Amino acid sequence: MLFAMSRNPEEPVYNRIEEARSTLGFTRQELADKVGVHYQTIGYLEREEYSPSLVLALRIAKALNQEVIELFSLTPLKKGR
């Protein structure tokens, strides 16, 4: 069985990226431009199909004016805080 190196199928990373992005009125493209990734990467992250690197998580938190702990968790997050 092959696993992509950037994924960790045993421990997903849950997030509130879409909620925070929408609150600020950013499109996926705008957020992607701010953090230096392709807009599809933002979609993968929002759907929790991909876990971000620490550097990317920090960039996303900064771009969304949030603390990392407010956006990312190893346990499921309640949407809408």
Phi and psi restraints in degrees (range 20) as a CNS / XPLOR table:
assign (resid 1 and name C) (resid 2 and name N)
       (resid 2 and name CA) (resid 2 and name C) 1.0 -105.9 20.0 2
assign (resid 2 and name N) (resid 2 and name CA)
       (resid 2 and name C) (resid 3 and name N) 1.0 138.8 20.0 2
assign (resid 2 and name C) (resid 3 and name N)
       (resid 3 and name CA) (resid 3 and name C) 1.0 -122.9 20.0 2
assign (resid 3 and name N) (resid 3 and name CA)
       (resid 3 and name C) (resid 4 and name N) 1.0 140.6 20.0 2
assign (resid 3 and name C) (resid 4 and name N)
       (resid 4 and name CA) (resid 4 and name C) 1.0 -67.0 20.0 2
assign (resid 4 and name N) (resid 4 and name CA)
       (resid 4 and name C) (resid 5 and name N) 1.0 141.2 20.0 2
assign (resid 4 and name C) (resid 5 and name N)
       (resid 5 and name CA) (resid 5 and name C) 1.0 -62.8 20.0 2
assign (resid 5 and name N) (resid 5 and name CA)
       (resid 5 and name C) (resid 6 and name N) 1.0 -28.1 20.0 2
assign (resid 5 and name C) (resid 6 and name N)
       (resid 6 and name CA) (resid 6 and name C) 1.0 -86.3 20.0 2
assign (resid 6 and name N) (resid 6 and name CA)
       (resid 6 and name C) (resid 7 and name N) 1.0 -3.4 20.0 2
assign (resid 6 and name C) (resid 7 and name N)
       (resid 7 and name CA) (resid 7 and name C) 1.0 -108.2 20.0 2
assign (resid 7 and name N) (resid 7 and name CA)
       (resid 7 and name C) (resid 8 and name N) 1.0 149.0 20.0 2
assign (resid 7 and name C) (resid 8 and name N)
       (resid 8 and name CA) (resid 8 and name C) 1.0 -126.6 20.0 2
assign (resid 8 and name N) (resid 8 and name CA)
       (resid 8 and name C) (resid 9 and name N) 1.0 90.1 20.0 2
assign (resid 8 and name C) (resid 9 and name N)
       (resid 9 and name CA) (resid 9 and name C) 1.0 -66.1 20.0 2
assign (resid 9 and name N) (resid 9 and name CA)
       (resid 9 and name C) (resid 10 and name N) 1.0 -17.1 20.0 2
assign (resid 9 and name C) (resid 10 and name N)
       (resid 10 and name CA) (resid 10 and name C) 1.0 -84.5 20.0 2
assign (resid 10 and name N) (resid 10 and name CA)
       (resid 10 and name C) (resid 11 and name N) 1.0 -24.1 20.0 2
assign (resid 10 and name C) (resid 11 and name N)
       (resid 11 and name CA) (resid 11 and name C) 1.0 -142.8 20.0 2
assign (resid 11 and name N) (resid 11 and name CA)
       (resid 11 and name C) (resid 12 and name N) 1.0 91.9 20.0 2
assign (resid 11 and name C) (resid 12 and name N)
       (resid 12 and name CA) (resid 12 and name C) 1.0 -70.1 20.0 2
assign (resid 12 and name N) (resid 12 and name CA)
       (resid 12 and name C) (resid 13 and name N) 1.0 156.1 20.0 2
assign (resid 12 and name C) (resid 13 and name N)
       (resid 13 and name CA) (resid 13 and name C) 1.0 -106.8 20.0 2
assign (resid 13 and name N) (resid 13 and name CA)
       (resid 13 and name C) (resid 14 and name N) 1.0 120.2 20.0 2
assign (resid 13 and name C) (resid 14 and name N)
       (resid 14 and name CA) (resid 14 and name C) 1.0 -90.8 20.0 2
assign (resid 14 and name N) (resid 14 and name CA)
       (resid 14 and name C) (resid 15 and name N) 1.0 154.4 20.0 2
assign (resid 14 and name C) (resid 15 and name N)
       (resid 15 and name CA) (resid 15 and name C) 1.0 -153.1 20.0 2
assign (resid 15 and name N) (resid 15 and name CA)
       (resid 15 and name C) (resid 16 and name N) 1.0 166.5 20.0 2
assign (resid 15 and name C) (resid 16 and name N)
       (resid 16 and name CA) (resid 16 and name C) 1.0 -119.8 20.0 2
assign (resid 16 and name N) (resid 16 and name CA)
       (resid 16 and name C) (resid 17 and name N) 1.0 32.1 20.0 2
assign (resid 16 and name C) (resid 17 and name N)
       (resid 17 and name CA) (resid 17 and name C) 1.0 -59.9 20.0 2
assign (resid 17 and name N) (resid 17 and name CA)
       (resid 17 and name C) (resid 18 and name N) 1.0 -49.7 20.0 2
assign (resid 17 and name C) (resid 18 and name N)
       (resid 18 and name CA) (resid 18 and name C) 1.0 -59.8 20.0 2
assign (resid 18 and name N) (resid 18 and name CA)
       (resid 18 and name C) (resid 19 and name N) 1.0 -43.7 20.0 2
assign (resid 18 and name C) (resid 19 and name N)
       (resid 19 and name CA) (resid 19 and name C) 1.0 -60.9 20.0 2
assign (resid 19 and name N) (resid 19 and name CA)
       (resid 19 and name C) (resid 20 and name N) 1.0 -47.6 20.0 2
assign (resid 19 and name C) (resid 20 and name N)
       (resid 20 and name CA) (resid 20 and name C) 1.0 -66.8 20.0 2
assign (resid 20 and name N) (resid 20 and name CA)
       (resid 20 and name C) (resid 21 and name N) 1.0 -40.6 20.0 2
assign (resid 20 and name C) (resid 21 and name N)
       (resid 21 and name CA) (resid 21 and name C) 1.0 -62.8 20.0 2
assign (resid 21 and name N) (resid 21 and name CA)
       (resid 21 and name C) (resid 22 and name N) 1.0 -46.6 20.0 2
assign (resid 21 and name C) (resid 22 and name N)
       (resid 22 and name CA) (resid 22 and name C) 1.0 -63.7 20.0 2
assign (resid 22 and name N) (resid 22 and name CA)
       (resid 22 and name C) (resid 23 and name N) 1.0 -38.9 20.0 2
assign (resid 22 and name C) (resid 23 and name N)
       (resid 23 and name CA) (resid 23 and name C) 1.0 -58.9 20.0 2
assign (resid 23 and name N) (resid 23 and name CA)
       (resid 23 and name C) (resid 24 and name N) 1.0 -38.0 20.0 2
assign (resid 23 and name C) (resid 24 and name N)
       (resid 24 and name CA) (resid 24 and name C) 1.0 -84.7 20.0 2
assign (resid 24 and name N) (resid 24 and name CA)
       (resid 24 and name C) (resid 25 and name N) 1.0 -6.2 20.0 2
assign (resid 24 and name C) (resid 25 and name N)
       (resid 25 and name CA) (resid 25 and name C) 1.0 78.2 20.0 2
assign (resid 25 and name N) (resid 25 and name CA)
       (resid 25 and name C) (resid 26 and name N) 1.0 19.8 20.0 2
assign (resid 25 and name C) (resid 26 and name N)
       (resid 26 and name CA) (resid 26 and name C) 1.0 -85.9 20.0 2
assign (resid 26 and name N) (resid 26 and name CA)
       (resid 26 and name C) (resid 27 and name N) 1.0 141.9 20.0 2
assign (resid 26 and name C) (resid 27 and name N)
       (resid 27 and name CA) (resid 27 and name C) 1.0 -81.6 20.0 2
assign (resid 27 and name N) (resid 27 and name CA)
       (resid 27 and name C) (resid 28 and name N) 1.0 168.0 20.0 2
assign (resid 27 and name C) (resid 28 and name N)
       (resid 28 and name CA) (resid 28 and name C) 1.0 -59.5 20.0 2
assign (resid 28 and name N) (resid 28 and name CA)
       (resid 28 and name C) (resid 29 and name N) 1.0 -39.3 20.0 2
assign (resid 28 and name C) (resid 29 and name N)
       (resid 29 and name CA) (resid 29 and name C) 1.0 -63.3 20.0 2
assign (resid 29 and name N) (resid 29 and name CA)
       (resid 29 and name C) (resid 30 and name N) 1.0 -43.8 20.0 2
assign (resid 29 and name C) (resid 30 and name N)
       (resid 30 and name CA) (resid 30 and name C) 1.0 -62.9 20.0 2
assign (resid 30 and name N) (resid 30 and name CA)
       (resid 30 and name C) (resid 31 and name N) 1.0 -43.4 20.0 2
assign (resid 30 and name C) (resid 31 and name N)
       (resid 31 and name CA) (resid 31 and name C) 1.0 -65.3 20.0 2
assign (resid 31 and name N) (resid 31 and name CA)
       (resid 31 and name C) (resid 32 and name N) 1.0 -43.4 20.0 2
assign (resid 31 and name C) (resid 32 and name N)
       (resid 32 and name CA) (resid 32 and name C) 1.0 -57.9 20.0 2
assign (resid 32 and name N) (resid 32 and name CA)
       (resid 32 and name C) (resid 33 and name N) 1.0 -43.3 20.0 2
assign (resid 32 and name C) (resid 33 and name N)
       (resid 33 and name CA) (resid 33 and name C) 1.0 -62.3 20.0 2
assign (resid 33 and name N) (resid 33 and name CA)
       (resid 33 and name C) (resid 34 and name N) 1.0 -39.5 20.0 2
assign (resid 33 and name C) (resid 34 and name N)
       (resid 34 and name CA) (resid 34 and name C) 1.0 -66.8 20.0 2
assign (resid 34 and name N) (resid 34 and name CA)
       (resid 34 and name C) (resid 35 and name N) 1.0 -32.6 20.0 2
assign (resid 34 and name C) (resid 35 and name N)
       (resid 35 and name CA) (resid 35 and name C) 1.0 -105.9 20.0 2
assign (resid 35 and name N) (resid 35 and name CA)
       (resid 35 and name C) (resid 36 and name N) 1.0 -2.8 20.0 2
assign (resid 35 and name C) (resid 36 and name N)
       (resid 36 and name CA) (resid 36 and name C) 1.0 80.5 20.0 2
assign (resid 36 and name N) (resid 36 and name CA)
       (resid 36 and name C) (resid 37 and name N) 1.0 36.3 20.0 2
assign (resid 36 and name C) (resid 37 and name N)
       (resid 37 and name CA) (resid 37 and name C) 1.0 -130.7 20.0 2
assign (resid 37 and name N) (resid 37 and name CA)
       (resid 37 and name C) (resid 38 and name N) 1.0 172.2 20.0 2
assign (resid 37 and name C) (resid 38 and name N)
       (resid 38 and name CA) (resid 38 and name C) 1.0 -75.1 20.0 2
assign (resid 38 and name N) (resid 38 and name CA)
       (resid 38 and name C) (resid 39 and name N) 1.0 147.0 20.0 2
assign (resid 38 and name C) (resid 39 and name N)
       (resid 39 and name CA) (resid 39 and name C) 1.0 -58.7 20.0 2
assign (resid 39 and name N) (resid 39 and name CA)
       (resid 39 and name C) (resid 40 and name N) 1.0 -29.7 20.0 2
assign (resid 39 and name C) (resid 40 and name N)
       (resid 40 and name CA) (resid 40 and name C) 1.0 -66.3 20.0 2
assign (resid 40 and name N) (resid 40 and name CA)
       (resid 40 and name C) (resid 41 and name N) 1.0 -29.9 20.0 2
assign (resid 40 and name C) (resid 41 and name N)
       (resid 41 and name CA) (resid 41 and name C) 1.0 -62.1 20.0 2
assign (resid 41 and name N) (resid 41 and name CA)
       (resid 41 and name C) (resid 42 and name N) 1.0 -40.3 20.0 2
assign (resid 41 and name C) (resid 42 and name N)
       (resid 42 and name CA) (resid 42 and name C) 1.0 -61.6 20.0 2
assign (resid 42 and name N) (resid 42 and name CA)
       (resid 42 and name C) (resid 43 and name N) 1.0 -41.1 20.0 2
assign (resid 42 and name C) (resid 43 and name N)
       (resid 43 and name CA) (resid 43 and name C) 1.0 -61.9 20.0 2
assign (resid 43 and name N) (resid 43 and name CA)
       (resid 43 and name C) (resid 44 and name N) 1.0 -44.4 20.0 2
assign (resid 43 and name C) (resid 44 and name N)
       (resid 44 and name CA) (resid 44 and name C) 1.0 -60.7 20.0 2
assign (resid 44 and name N) (resid 44 and name CA)
       (resid 44 and name C) (resid 45 and name N) 1.0 -42.1 20.0 2
assign (resid 44 and name C) (resid 45 and name N)
       (resid 45 and name CA) (resid 45 and name C) 1.0 -65.1 20.0 2
assign (resid 45 and name N) (resid 45 and name CA)
       (resid 45 and name C) (resid 46 and name N) 1.0 -46.2 20.0 2
assign (resid 45 and name C) (resid 46 and name N)
       (resid 46 and name CA) (resid 46 and name C) 1.0 -61.9 20.0 2
assign (resid 46 and name N) (resid 46 and name CA)
       (resid 46 and name C) (resid 47 and name N) 1.0 -34.4 20.0 2
assign (resid 46 and name C) (resid 47 and name N)
       (resid 47 and name CA) (resid 47 and name C) 1.0 -84.8 20.0 2
assign (resid 47 and name N) (resid 47 and name CA)
       (resid 47 and name C) (resid 48 and name N) 1.0 2.3 20.0 2
assign (resid 47 and name C) (resid 48 and name N)
       (resid 48 and name CA) (resid 48 and name C) 1.0 58.6 20.0 2
assign (resid 48 and name N) (resid 48 and name CA)
       (resid 48 and name C) (resid 49 and name N) 1.0 35.4 20.0 2
assign (resid 48 and name C) (resid 49 and name N)
       (resid 49 and name CA) (resid 49 and name C) 1.0 -92.9 20.0 2
assign (resid 49 and name N) (resid 49 and name CA)
       (resid 49 and name C) (resid 50 and name N) 1.0 -7.7 20.0 2
assign (resid 49 and name C) (resid 50 and name N)
       (resid 50 and name CA) (resid 50 and name C) 1.0 -148.3 20.0 2
assign (resid 50 and name N) (resid 50 and name CA)
       (resid 50 and name C) (resid 51 and name N) 1.0 139.1 20.0 2
assign (resid 50 and name C) (resid 51 and name N)
       (resid 51 and name CA) (resid 51 and name C) 1.0 -101.1 20.0 2
assign (resid 51 and name N) (resid 51 and name CA)
       (resid 51 and name C) (resid 52 and name N) 1.0 130.8 20.0 2
assign (resid 51 and name C) (resid 52 and name N)
       (resid 52 and name CA) (resid 52 and name C) 1.0 -74.8 20.0 2
assign (resid 52 and name N) (resid 52 and name CA)
       (resid 52 and name C) (resid 53 and name N) 1.0 154.0 20.0 2
assign (resid 52 and name C) (resid 53 and name N)
       (resid 53 and name CA) (resid 53 and name C) 1.0 -67.3 20.0 2
assign (resid 53 and name N) (resid 53 and name CA)
       (resid 53 and name C) (resid 54 and name N) 1.0 165.2 20.0 2
assign (resid 53 and name C) (resid 54 and name N)
       (resid 54 and name CA) (resid 54 and name C) 1.0 -61.0 20.0 2
assign (resid 54 and name N) (resid 54 and name CA)
       (resid 54 and name C) (resid 55 and name N) 1.0 -43.3 20.0 2
assign (resid 54 and name C) (resid 55 and name N)
       (resid 55 and name CA) (resid 55 and name C) 1.0 -60.6 20.0 2
assign (resid 55 and name N) (resid 55 and name CA)
       (resid 55 and name C) (resid 56 and name N) 1.0 -44.7 20.0 2
assign (resid 55 and name C) (resid 56 and name N)
       (resid 56 and name CA) (resid 56 and name C) 1.0 -66.2 20.0 2
assign (resid 56 and name N) (resid 56 and name CA)
       (resid 56 and name C) (resid 57 and name N) 1.0 -41.2 20.0 2
assign (resid 56 and name C) (resid 57 and name N)
       (resid 57 and name CA) (resid 57 and name C) 1.0 -59.7 20.0 2
assign (resid 57 and name N) (resid 57 and name CA)
       (resid 57 and name C) (resid 58 and name N) 1.0 -41.8 20.0 2
assign (resid 57 and name C) (resid 58 and name N)
       (resid 58 and name CA) (resid 58 and name C) 1.0 -66.2 20.0 2
assign (resid 58 and name N) (resid 58 and name CA)
       (resid 58 and name C) (resid 59 and name N) 1.0 -40.7 20.0 2
assign (resid 58 and name C) (resid 59 and name N)
       (resid 59 and name CA) (resid 59 and name C) 1.0 -64.2 20.0 2
assign (resid 59 and name N) (resid 59 and name CA)
       (resid 59 and name C) (resid 60 and name N) 1.0 -42.5 20.0 2
assign (resid 59 and name C) (resid 60 and name N)
       (resid 60 and name CA) (resid 60 and name C) 1.0 -63.6 20.0 2
assign (resid 60 and name N) (resid 60 and name CA)
       (resid 60 and name C) (resid 61 and name N) 1.0 -46.1 20.0 2
assign (resid 60 and name C) (resid 61 and name N)
       (resid 61 and name CA) (resid 61 and name C) 1.0 -58.8 20.0 2
assign (resid 61 and name N) (resid 61 and name CA)
       (resid 61 and name C) (resid 62 and name N) 1.0 -44.5 20.0 2
assign (resid 61 and name C) (resid 62 and name N)
       (resid 62 and name CA) (resid 62 and name C) 1.0 -62.6 20.0 2
assign (resid 62 and name N) (resid 62 and name CA)
       (resid 62 and name C) (resid 63 and name N) 1.0 -46.2 20.0 2
assign (resid 62 and name C) (resid 63 and name N)
       (resid 63 and name CA) (resid 63 and name C) 1.0 -63.4 20.0 2
assign (resid 63 and name N) (resid 63 and name CA)
       (resid 63 and name C) (resid 64 and name N) 1.0 -30.1 20.0 2
assign (resid 63 and name C) (resid 64 and name N)
       (resid 64 and name CA) (resid 64 and name C) 1.0 -98.1 20.0 2
assign (resid 64 and name N) (resid 64 and name CA)
       (resid 64 and name C) (resid 65 and name N) 1.0 8.3 20.0 2
assign (resid 64 and name C) (resid 65 and name N)
       (resid 65 and name CA) (resid 65 and name C) 1.0 54.2 20.0 2
assign (resid 65 and name N) (resid 65 and name CA)
       (resid 65 and name C) (resid 66 and name N) 1.0 44.4 20.0 2
assign (resid 65 and name C) (resid 66 and name N)
       (resid 66 and name CA) (resid 66 and name C) 1.0 -128.9 20.0 2
assign (resid 66 and name N) (resid 66 and name CA)
       (resid 66 and name C) (resid 67 and name N) 1.0 161.2 20.0 2
assign (resid 66 and name C) (resid 67 and name N)
       (resid 67 and name CA) (resid 67 and name C) 1.0 -85.3 20.0 2
assign (resid 67 and name N) (resid 67 and name CA)
       (resid 67 and name C) (resid 68 and name N) 1.0 149.0 20.0 2
assign (resid 67 and name C) (resid 68 and name N)
       (resid 68 and name CA) (resid 68 and name C) 1.0 -54.4 20.0 2
assign (resid 68 and name N) (resid 68 and name CA)
       (resid 68 and name C) (resid 69 and name N) 1.0 -42.6 20.0 2
assign (resid 68 and name C) (resid 69 and name N)
       (resid 69 and name CA) (resid 69 and name C) 1.0 -65.5 20.0 2
assign (resid 69 and name N) (resid 69 and name CA)
       (resid 69 and name C) (resid 70 and name N) 1.0 -22.6 20.0 2
assign (resid 69 and name C) (resid 70 and name N)
       (resid 70 and name CA) (resid 70 and name C) 1.0 -77.9 20.0 2
assign (resid 70 and name N) (resid 70 and name CA)
       (resid 70 and name C) (resid 71 and name N) 1.0 -24.5 20.0 2
assign (resid 70 and name C) (resid 71 and name N)
       (resid 71 and name CA) (resid 71 and name C) 1.0 -100.4 20.0 2
assign (resid 71 and name N) (resid 71 and name CA)
       (resid 71 and name C) (resid 72 and name N) 1.0 -30.9 20.0 2
assign (resid 71 and name C) (resid 72 and name N)
       (resid 72 and name CA) (resid 72 and name C) 1.0 -126.6 20.0 2
assign (resid 72 and name N) (resid 72 and name CA)
       (resid 72 and name C) (resid 73 and name N) 1.0 146.7 20.0 2
assign (resid 72 and name C) (resid 73 and name N)
       (resid 73 and name CA) (resid 73 and name C) 1.0 -155.0 20.0 2
assign (resid 73 and name N) (resid 73 and name CA)
       (resid 73 and name C) (resid 74 and name N) 1.0 154.5 20.0 2
assign (resid 73 and name C) (resid 74 and name N)
       (resid 74 and name CA) (resid 74 and name C) 1.0 -88.5 20.0 2
assign (resid 74 and name N) (resid 74 and name CA)
       (resid 74 and name C) (resid 75 and name N) 1.0 -7.6 20.0 2
assign (resid 74 and name C) (resid 75 and name N)
       (resid 75 and name CA) (resid 75 and name C) 1.0 -116.5 20.0 2
assign (resid 75 and name N) (resid 75 and name CA)
       (resid 75 and name C) (resid 76 and name N) 1.0 151.4 20.0 2
assign (resid 75 and name C) (resid 76 and name N)
       (resid 76 and name CA) (resid 76 and name C) 1.0 -55.0 20.0 2
assign (resid 76 and name N) (resid 76 and name CA)
       (resid 76 and name C) (resid 77 and name N) 1.0 139.2 20.0 2
assign (resid 76 and name C) (resid 77 and name N)
       (resid 77 and name CA) (resid 77 and name C) 1.0 -100.6 20.0 2
assign (resid 77 and name N) (resid 77 and name CA)
       (resid 77 and name C) (resid 78 and name N) 1.0 144.2 20.0 2
assign (resid 77 and name C) (resid 78 and name N)
       (resid 78 and name CA) (resid 78 and name C) 1.0 -80.3 20.0 2
assign (resid 78 and name N) (resid 78 and name CA)
       (resid 78 and name C) (resid 79 and name N) 1.0 128.5 20.0 2
assign (resid 78 and name C) (resid 79 and name N)
       (resid 79 and name CA) (resid 79 and name C) 1.0 -75.1 20.0 2
assign (resid 79 and name N) (resid 79 and name CA)
       (resid 79 and name C) (resid 80 and name N) 1.0 146.0 20.0 2
assign (resid 79 and name C) (resid 80 and name N)
       (resid 80 and name CA) (resid 80 and name C) 1.0 83.5 20.0 2
assign (resid 80 and name N) (resid 80 and name CA)
       (resid 80 and name C) (resid 81 and name N) 1.0 10.7 20.0 2
